[in-house]
Amino acid sequence: MKKRIGLMTGGGDAPGLNGIIEATVRALAHHPIELVGIRDGFEGIYNGSTCSLTPEVVLNAHASAGTLLGTSNKSSTKGREEEFLKAFNALKLEGLIAAGGDGTFEGLSRVIKGVKLIGVPKTIDNDLQGTDVTFGFDTACAVVSEAVDALRATADAHRRVIVVEAMGRTAGWLALGGGLTSYADAILIPEKPFDRDALKAHLLKLRASGQRGAMIVVGEGAFAKGESARIAFRVEGSPQADRFGGIAEQIARWVEQETGWESRHVVLGHLQRSRHPTTTDRFITAAMGVEIARMVMENAWGNAVVVRDGLVTRAPLTDIMKPARLVDPEHRWVKIAEALGIYI
Ligand code: F6P
């Protein structure tokens, strides 16, 4: 008899999720395993909404963004632990493969005693512990980098400063990675509150040197020294209810007022999540799918598939169920940016 194993994608989507699904299904195709897709993250468990995952269903899914299973970053298990376990047991699954970010794993940590789990860390924010990198980050980083490169043309044409807002919540990886690889003039991340006077002096110096336009990349959770992050709105019931936003617009207005340099802002928003995955993310997810299949066959529940020293491997699930992994202000990327004359 085939073992029934669930596969679920939870939290905000990340490029590469479909790669995980396709690779896992393909790698398990010749084993006595029935893979059951859970629709819309935790919602599918609560509602018993599932689908059959066969090689025919997932063929060539790897190339697209989103997740063919659907996802949700709005529901949690908090206060619903019993309901969750009852619903999960009703699905008659031997175990669950769950791709998610900190919200998903925080939710799963509440029911971990009743669910055999294999964790698959994913987020464009790159802020999960226990893995060197999360898939989706490279693709989102490319979106930021390409946007800055493209916007520089109009910034230069109009002699303007353009402030580009990157996602990332409390972590500055996306702003830092995208800003560094596009050689932005300034990068503002939550982990290093910026100094308004120093940023102003930096911009005035660039302008005095004859530079026509300037590009600033700001993480949505960034803030100036002595200030705090801007929360745009809250999604009640979401494991991480605060939604950040508004800092780029605020900085653009401030730059114009303080320096006289005309300024605009661009919020990249969900474009960062909705791009077909880069080859780097595809390598990671293909290798992860194969490792997940091995873990299923070896009954290696209670583990996560992670990237360590450039290799896809496995580690205890508890390694990824930790508070967000933030940018160390001494990180080598920060040092490289500083050496390039970028304000950070
Ligand atoms: O965690 C991923 C992420 O894209 C964050 O970078 C961002 O702050 C948040 O999700 C946006 O959430 P939503 O899709 O609910 O707007």
Residues whose N, C-alpha, C, O or C-beta is under 5 A from the ligand:
A	BS01	F6P	G12 D125 M167 G168 R169
